């Protein structure tokens, strides 16, 4: 809450033209939701997360998330929302007096030339890119919104479909330049060592992460002499057993490395503290996870740095093997790995 107030104070002092605000948890009761006038609102893919606060059903979560809708605004939602949330989103849009739109599929836009130069995008990236395109255009055209809103037709989900904007050369360049460290990120460290980082931390995002890893590894040049390593942990009370079941059943993982989400053993910064588990409890959780895995080798380390050093040692001593390291389960874990790799 204090950080939210501090951020708003800085935005006011700096006289920013546009402030993009992301909620922390949920929406209706989130500290960011004190803004009374918001012209454009976006709701990304809904899934099970923060269930102890937001509720145990997708309908309850949708109700909470839609709390950021504002009167006279345009609210745009991602096009993969679960069916059971549609009616809640429609009802909340009426209650909040906002115009509700659904972003179109990524391949429906009128692209300048083609999308090949954007590279291979995961399904999640395509969904988020479409939502970002819609939010940006809604903001740019906010002063004549009634002109383009009247062109929107009701779609199969009972929700109006957002307009198909023309994606020009500059728009495409902006998408190509967009980078989000720790999300579908690939770092080639040495000729035989690559890291695949994705901060997925819900069942839905873990499933997407697993598919992304499968696709990108299957497209690599050589399928021989490979070692697939998973560096994994979760924060709070997330269901690590389900996450691991998805990752280990869908991918050929040779080795799992577990560690507390602490970058350095003697340097536990406040921003890395897990308020649900102290360090010793995190370590116990790592050993509990180890005992639950019987499909491959598992090792536990004391910190993220120790884990990365172990991978470095293995890859440097076996140069004839290509090491592919998937890091997922927590944004904090991915952030710690990036910090060590870039230091």
ZIHUPE-V689399 format. One record per helix or strand of 2 or more residues. SS is the DSSP state (a for helix, b for strand). FROM is the first residue (numbers start at 0). LEN is the number of residues. If there is no record, write none. Layout:
# ZIHUPE-V689399
ss = [SS | SS]
from = [FROM | FROM]
len = [LEN | LEN]
This chain:
# ZIHUPE-V689399
ss = [a | b | a | a | b | a | b | a | b | a | a | a | b | b | a | b | b | a | b | a | b | a | a | b | a | b | a]
from = [1 | 39 | 50 | 57 | 73 | 82 | 98 | 105 | 109 | 115 | 122 | 141 | 159 | 165 | 168 | 184 | 192 | 202 | 225 | 239 | 254 | 269 | 278 | 296 | 303 | 321 | 330]
len = [13 | 4 | 4 | 11 | 4 | 14 | 4 | 3 | 2 | 3 | 18 | 8 | 2 | 2 | 9 | 6 | 6 | 16 | 7 | 11 | 5 | 3 | 14 | 5 | 14 | 7 | 12]
